[in-house]
Amino acid sequence: MTSAAAAPPSFEVLPGAADSPVILHVPHAAREIPPAVRAGIVLGDTALERELDHITDAHTDRIAEEAARLSARTPWRFVNRLSRLVVDPERFPDEREEMTAVGMGAVYTHTTHREVLRTADTDPEPLIDRWFRPYARAMTEAVADRLAATGRAVIVDVHSYPATALPYELHGEGPRPPVCLGTDAFHTPPELVRKAREVFGDLGETGLNSPFAGTYVPLEFYGRDARVGALMVEIRRDTYMTEPGGPAGPGLGRLAEALAALVDGLGG
């Protein structure tokens, strides 16, 4: 068993330009699971690796890294360095989370194929306290820092999703365009959507809120502070990698260029 102090860092904040309002948020790119957390997962090693292939937004950290390098004004990056099978920092940790219906709230109890991941008597609170809350606090601080420095903050949530719906998806019957833009009625102004559709348009169709909807905003600002803009960019995996869990291809570079163009269009 690994102590909390010895566990790998949960996240990394990578500074950008002092006057950039943009935060590229990459919550689901990692596969790392600390040994103490692995002990509470009932899957064998082979089954766990297969689940990580399906659930991980592979290479999205590379897309964000390359986009930051290409941007005229470097955006900030907030990157989760642990698998979402530890905790999912983008879920509500309470009854507001609809994914709890399929065992995939802040602490997952089931897999993408609705198999048991953790036993029914698992107490999620230690994981939420150790990993979820520090992550949420740090993201809140990162947004507050951009507000203080620039007067606004724009969170661009970088995700990917499989070409074919997985059993856990609650809304998997809808369109699955090459790029899905997740929006929020309060935090996603029309101009942000317009810019995103413009830069990603050359890569194929862009859709709205299907198969995944919404975007991430720290709860301290959610629905309260219109200076915080947010957009989720969901990239269909077959556009840039071999599914599931395989290597990236040339599509990664094209996506990074488009994401960099979005960053530049938002003011760096």
N, C-alpha and C positions, 0 to 999 in steps of 0.2 A: 504494500500500500504506500502510495506517495503522499507526503504531507502537502497541505495547501501551499505552504511556502515554497516547496520544491516543484510544484506543478508548473507547466509552461505558461507563459503569459496568455491571458484570455484575448487580448486585442492589442493593436498597435495604432497609434495616431501618428501619421506621417505628415509633417508640416508642408504647407504650400506657401505661396506668396502671401506676404503680410496683408495685401489689399484684395485678396481673392475671397469672395463670399461662398465659394463652392466647396462642398464636402462630398467626395465620392465615397459612399458607404458600401462596403463589401462584407455582408454578414454571413454568407453561406459557402465560401470557397474552400474552407479548410477540411481536412480529414482527421486531424489530431484529436485523440481522446486520452486524457490522463489515465494512468493505470487504476486509480481509485474509482474513477467513473466507469471504466471498462468493466470492473468487477460487478457492477450492478446491471449490466446488460446481459440478457440470457442467450443471445445468439452465439453460435460458435464462430471461430475466426473466419472461416470461409464465407459463411452467411453474412457476417458483419461487413466484410470487404465488399460483398455484392450489394448490400444495403447502402454503403457509402458511395458506391458507383451511382446508384439511383438518386440519392438524396442530396449529394454535393453539387453545388453550382461550379463545376470544375472550370478552372482557368479564368474565372471572372476577376480574380485578383490580378492576373497578368494583363487582362484587358484594361483595368483601371490604372495599373502601373504604366502601361505603354501610353494610354491616353494622357496621363499626367505629364509624361516626358514630352509628348508632342504639343501640349497646350502652350499657347503664347504666355499665359499667366498661370503658373502651376497651381492646380487646385489642392486642397487638403484631402487626405485620405484617412478613412477610419476603417480598419480591416480586422475582422474577427479572425483570430489565429487558431481557434478551436472549432471542431465540428459542431454543427447544429444538433447532433445527437447528444451533446453535453447539455446545453440549453439552447433554445432558439430565441435570440435576443429580440426578434421582431414580433413575437407573439405577446398578447396580453397575458399576464400571469394570474388571471382570475376568470370569472364567469363570462366576461365580455368576449372571450376568444372562441370563435365558431369552430376552429379546428380541434377543439377539445372533443367534439363529437366523434372524431375518428382517432382519438388517442394521440393527437399531435398539437397539444398546447405548448406552453413554455418548456415543459419537460415531456418529451415523447414517451409514451408507453407502447406504441405500436409503430410498425414500419410502413413504408410506402405501399406495401402489398397487404397491409392490415394484419400482419402477423405480430405476435407478442414480442416486444422489445425489452420491456421491464415488467417485473411481476406486479400484480394488481395492488399489493400492499406497499409499493414503493412510496416513500414520502418525498415529494418534490421540493420541499422547503429548503433542505440543506443545499441542493444544487442551485436553487433560485438565489439563496442568500450568498453563496460563494461566487457564482459566476454571473447570474442575470443582473442583479442589482448594481454591482460595480460597473458593468458594461453600460447600463442605462445611465448611471451617474456620469460616466466619462463622456458619453455621447451628448448628454445634456450640456456638459461643460464645453464641449467642442462647438456646439451651436451657439451657446452664449458668448464664446470667445469671438466667433465670426460676427455676431451682432454688435458686440462692443467695438470691434475693429473696423467694420464696414457699414454698419447700420442695417444689414440684412444677412440672411443665410439661405443658401439653396442646397438642399440635400438631394443628391442623385443616387438612388438606390440601385446597385448593379447586381442583377440576378440572371439566372438562366433556367430554362425548363425543357423537359423532354418533348420530342416531336410527337410521341404517342402518349396519351393520358395514362397516368398510373392510378391504381385503385384508390389511393387515399384522396384524390382530388375531388372536392365537393362541387366544382363547377367545370369539370373537364369536358363537358359535351359541347362547349362553344368553340368559336374559331381559335386556331393556333397559328397566328401569323409569325413571320420571321422575327418581328420585334413587337412585343406587347407593352404598351405604356399604361402603368397603373397610376391612377389619379385620385385626388381627394378634393371634395367640393370646396373646402376652405383654403387648403394650402397649395393647390395646383392651379395657377392662373392660366387662362387660355393661351397667353403668349408663350408660356413654357411648353405647352403641348405643341403649339405651332412650330417652335424652334426644333423640338425633338423630331417631329414628323419630317421636317425639312432635311435634317442632317442624316436621318436613317432611311430616308425615302429611296436612295439609290441601292439599298441592300434588299429591297423587297417591300411588301406591304407592311404597314404599321397599323396595329389595332389598339383599341382602348379597352382595358379592364377585362380581357378574356384571353387566356383562361384564368388569369390572376388579376385581382383588383386591389386598389388602394396603394398607399405608400407609407413609409415610416417617418414619423415625427416623434421626438421625445415627448412624453406625456406632459411635461411642464409647459410646453408650448402648444400642444395639440388643441386645435379649435379655439385658441386664445390669442395667438400672436401672428398676425398676417405678414409680418416681416420675414417669417420662416416659410420659404417655398419648398416644395418637395415633389419629386417625380420618381416613380419606379420604372426602371428599364429592364424588362424581361426578354432575354434573348433566347430564341429557340436553338437548342444545342446542335442540331444537325447543320446549322449554318456555319459553325466554326470548329467542330470537334467530332470525333467518333464516339457514338453512344454505345452503351453507357460507360462513363468513366474513362474513356480512351484519350488519345493524344489530341492536341489542338492542331488545326490545319491553317491554311492561308486566310481563311475567313476571320481569324482572330485579329490580324493586322487591319483589315478593313473596318471591323467594328471599333477598334481602338481609335482609328482616324475619325470615325463618325462621332464617337464619344468626345474626343478632343474638340471637334468642331462645336459640339453642344456646349462644352465647358467655356470655350471662347465666346460663344454667343450669349452666355450668361454673365459675362464680365470677368472671366478668368477663374 
